[in-house]
Amino acid sequence: MTGAAEHPFRAAVRPLVDAMGGELIEPGEARGDDVVLSWEGREVVAVRLPHLSDSLDHILAELERRHGLPLAELDRRAKQSVVRTLEARGAFSVRHGVERVAAALGVSRFTIYNYLNREADPGKTTRSGE
């Protein structure tokens, strides 16, 4: 936008698009897979959605900012919470998602699967204390 005030609808959707790791672009610059949003019959903004793998990186970075330190430095309970959040957001449907999350958390893939299985059976405990 060249000095003009930002359209209120554009301002309203910005936090959502930022949270997804998307990009706001001018409607005239939209490509076939971009989503053009209209307000009162007029195209106001287009959203360029991130690739799923980029979204996972964005989500991991956001969780790190939210916790205020690298994810690998979180305690076990916080790491389990991160895994629950990531599972709810579909992180493990992305190719190599488990491996990428394990690397970010500084744990093994086996530990991630334990956290996921513990969610399926909250009463379950493991001998290793993970």
C-alpha positions in Angstrom: 0.0 0.0 0.0 1.5 3.3 -1.0 0.9 5.7 1.9 -2.9 5.0 1.9 -4.5 3.8 5.1 -4.8 0.0 5.3 -8.2 -1.3 4.6 -9.9 -2.4 7.9 -10.6 -5.9 6.5 -7.0 -6.3 5.5 -5.9 -5.3 9.0 -8.4 -7.7 10.5 -7.2 -10.7 8.7 -3.5 -9.9 9.1 -3.0 -11.7 12.5 -4.6 -14.8 11.1 -2.5 -14.8 8.0 0.6 -14.1 10.0 -0.2 -17.0 12.4 -0.5 -19.4 9.5 2.8 -18.2 8.0 0.9 -16.8 4.9 1.4 -13.6 3.0 -0.9 -10.8 2.2 -0.7 -9.6 -1.4 -2.6 -7.3 -3.7 -5.5 -9.0 -5.4 -4.1 -8.2 -8.9 -0.9 -10.2 -8.0 -2.8 -13.3 -7.0 -1.9 -16.6 -8.6 -4.2 -19.6 -9.1 -3.7 -21.1 -5.7 -3.9 -17.8 -3.8 -7.2 -16.9 -2.0 -8.7 -13.6 -2.9 -10.8 -12.1 -0.2 -13.6 -9.6 -0.9 -15.3 -7.0 1.3 -18.7 -5.6 0.3 -18.3 -6.9 -3.3 -14.8 -5.5 -3.8 -11.5 -7.5 -3.8 -9.5 -6.2 -1.0 -6.6 -8.6 -0.4 -5.2 -11.9 -1.5 -3.7 -14.5 0.8 -0.7 -16.6 -0.4 -0.8 -19.7 1.8 2.5 -21.3 2.8 3.5 -24.8 1.7 2.8 -27.3 4.5 6.4 -27.9 5.3 7.0 -24.1 5.6 3.9 -24.0 7.9 5.5 -26.5 10.3 8.7 -24.4 10.5 6.5 -21.3 11.2 4.5 -23.1 13.9 7.7 -24.3 15.6 9.1 -20.8 15.5 5.9 -19.4 17.0 5.9 -21.9 19.8 9.5 -21.1 20.6 8.6 -17.4 20.8 5.5 -18.2 22.9 7.6 -20.2 25.4 10.5 -17.7 25.3 13.3 -20.1 24.8 14.4 -22.8 22.4 12.0 -25.8 22.4 14.8 -28.2 23.2 15.3 -26.4 26.5 11.7 -26.9 27.7 10.9 -29.4 30.5 9.2 -32.7 29.6 5.7 -31.5 30.5 6.1 -28.4 28.2 7.4 -30.6 25.4 4.4 -32.8 25.8 2.2 -29.8 25.6 4.0 -28.7 22.4 3.5 -32.1 20.9 -0.3 -31.9 21.7 -0.5 -28.5 20.1 1.4 -29.7 17.0 -0.8 -32.8 16.7 -3.9 -30.6 16.8 -2.5 -28.4 14.1 -1.7 -31.4 11.8 2.1 -31.2 12.1 2.5 -35.0 12.0 0.7 -35.3 8.6 3.6 -33.4 7.0 6.3 -35.6 5.5 9.1 -36.0 8.1 7.0 -34.1 10.6 7.9 -36.4 13.5 11.6 -36.1 12.7 11.5 -32.3 12.4 9.6 -31.9 15.6 11.9 -34.4 17.4 14.9 -32.3 16.2 13.3 -29.1 17.4 12.5 -30.5 20.8 15.9 -32.2 21.2 14.3 -35.7 21.6 14.1 -38.9 19.7 11.4 -39.9 17.3 10.6 -42.6 19.8 9.9 -40.0 22.5 7.5 -38.1 20.1 5.6 -41.3 19.5 5.5 -41.9 23.3 4.1 -38.5 23.8 1.5 -39.1 21.1 0.6 -42.5 22.5 0.3 -41.1 26.0 -2.3 -38.7 24.6 -4.3 -41.6 23.3 -4.0 -43.4 26.7 -3.5 -40.7 29.4 -3.1 -43.3 32.2 -0.2 -45.0 30.4 3.3 -44.4 31.7 6.6 -45.6 30.4 9.6 -47.1 32.3 12.0 -44.5 30.9 9.9 -41.6 32.4 9.7 -39.8 29.0 
